[in-house]
């Protein structure tokens, strides 16, 4: 069976070598066996495992959630309900972040309008707001 060294796994998976080591430390990747020379020997399926992890990260999953997904991946028939629950929780989390970002955008827009409408010699309302001074929009 073909085994791959660290650099080759990283290259094929589109990550750097430090990412592999980080995933090992975090328990995402099992520590591979080593050659007599000390080089790590990864099985070829490690590349797909890393690609799975990277795709999950791009969708916003944390390493803890990815560990759970990896465990569920091993039992696909029984895992479907749990995976759906995990994804629904992630969607709810994203929706909450979107609401927070929209509130931030609105507050910043109000600050920008207050800045445009201020007399030239007055204190900048954005700085005043960041200083916690009253009479300025709250972010």
C-alpha positions as CSV (number, residue, x, y, z in Angstrom):
1,X,0.0,0.0,0.0
2,X,1.3,3.5,-0.9
3,X,2.1,5.8,2.0
4,X,2.6,9.5,1.7
5,X,5.1,11.8,3.5
6,X,3.9,15.0,5.1
7,X,4.9,17.3,2.3
8,X,3.0,15.2,-0.3
9,X,-0.1,15.0,1.8
10,X,-0.1,18.7,2.4
11,X,0.5,19.4,-1.3
12,X,-2.3,17.1,-2.5
13,X,-4.7,18.4,0.1
14,X,-3.9,22.1,-0.5
15,X,-2.7,22.9,3.0
16,X,0.7,23.5,4.5
17,X,2.7,21.1,6.6
18,X,2.0,23.0,9.8
19,X,-1.8,22.5,9.2
20,X,-1.2,18.7,9.3
21,X,0.7,19.0,12.5
22,X,-2.0,21.2,14.0
23,X,-4.7,18.8,13.1
24,X,-2.7,16.0,14.7
25,X,-2.3,18.0,17.9
26,X,-6.0,18.8,17.9
27,X,-7.0,15.1,17.4
28,X,-8.5,15.7,13.9
29,X,-5.8,13.5,12.3
30,X,-4.5,10.4,14.0
31,X,-0.8,10.5,14.5
32,X,0.6,8.5,11.6
33,X,3.2,5.8,11.9
34,X,6.8,6.8,11.3
35,X,9.5,5.3,9.1
36,X,12.8,4.3,10.7
37,X,14.1,7.6,9.5
38,X,11.4,9.4,11.6
39,X,9.4,10.6,8.6
40,X,5.6,10.3,9.0
41,X,3.8,7.9,6.7
42,X,0.3,8.9,6.0
43,X,-2.2,6.6,4.3
44,X,-3.5,8.0,1.0
45,X,-7.0,8.5,2.4
46,X,-5.6,11.2,4.7
47,X,-5.8,13.7,1.8
48,X,-9.6,13.2,1.5
49,X,-9.9,13.5,5.3
50,X,-8.1,16.9,5.2
51,X,-10.2,18.1,2.3
52,X,-13.3,17.1,4.3
53,X,-12.0,19.1,7.3
54,X,-11.2,22.2,5.1
55,X,-14.7,22.1,3.5
56,X,-16.3,21.9,6.9
57,X,-14.2,24.8,8.2
58,X,-15.3,26.9,5.1
59,X,-18.9,26.2,6.1
60,X,-18.1,27.6,9.6
61,X,-17.8,24.4,11.6
62,X,-15.4,24.6,14.6
63,X,-12.8,21.9,15.2
64,X,-15.0,20.4,17.9
65,X,-17.9,20.2,15.5
66,X,-15.7,18.7,12.8
67,X,-14.5,16.0,15.3
68,X,-18.1,15.2,15.8
69,X,-18.8,15.1,12.0
70,X,-15.8,12.9,11.5
71,X,-17.2,10.4,14.1
72,X,-20.6,10.6,12.5
73,X,-19.1,10.0,9.1
74,X,-18.1,6.5,10.3
75,X,-21.7,5.5,10.8
76,X,-23.6,7.2,7.9
77,X,-26.9,5.4,8.3
78,X,-27.3,6.2,12.0
79,X,-25.8,9.6,11.8
80,X,-28.2,11.4,9.5
81,X,-30.4,12.8,12.3
82,X,-27.4,14.0,14.3
83,X,-25.8,15.6,11.3
84,X,-29.0,17.4,10.5
85,X,-29.2,18.7,14.1
86,X,-25.6,19.8,13.9
87,X,-26.2,21.6,10.6
88,X,-29.4,23.2,11.9
89,X,-27.6,24.5,15.0
90,X,-24.9,25.9,12.7
91,X,-27.5,27.7,10.5
92,X,-29.1,29.2,13.7
93,X,-25.6,30.4,14.8
94,X,-25.0,32.0,11.4
95,X,-28.4,33.7,11.4
96,X,-27.6,35.2,14.8
97,X,-24.3,36.5,13.5
98,X,-26.0,38.0,10.5
99,X,-28.5,39.8,12.9
100,X,-25.5,41.1,14.9
101,X,-23.7,42.3,11.8
102,X,-26.8,44.0,10.5
103,X,-27.1,45.8,13.9
104,X,-23.5,46.8,13.7
105,X,-24.0,48.1,10.1
106,X,-27.0,50.2,11.2
107,X,-25.1,51.7,14.2
108,X,-22.1,52.5,12.0
109,X,-24.4,54.1,9.4
110,X,-26.0,56.3,12.0
111,X,-22.6,57.3,13.2
112,X,-21.6,58.1,9.7
113,X,-24.7,60.3,9.1
114,X,-24.1,62.1,12.5
115,X,-20.5,62.7,11.3
116,X,-21.7,64.2,8.0
117,X,-24.2,66.5,9.7
118,X,-22.0,67.9,12.5
119,X,-20.7,71.4,12.5
120,X,-17.1,71.6,11.5
121,X,-15.7,72.7,14.8
122,X,-17.5,70.1,16.9
123,X,-16.2,66.8,18.2
124,X,-16.4,63.9,15.8
125,X,-19.5,61.9,16.8
126,X,-17.8,58.6,15.9
127,X,-14.9,59.2,18.3
128,X,-17.4,60.5,20.9
129,X,-19.4,57.3,20.6
130,X,-16.3,55.1,20.8
131,X,-15.3,57.1,23.9
132,X,-18.8,56.3,25.4
133,X,-20.0,59.8,25.4
134,X,-23.8,60.3,25.5
135,X,-25.9,61.7,22.7
136,X,-24.3,59.5,20.1
137,X,-25.7,56.4,18.4
138,X,-24.9,53.2,20.3
139,X,-23.3,50.4,18.2
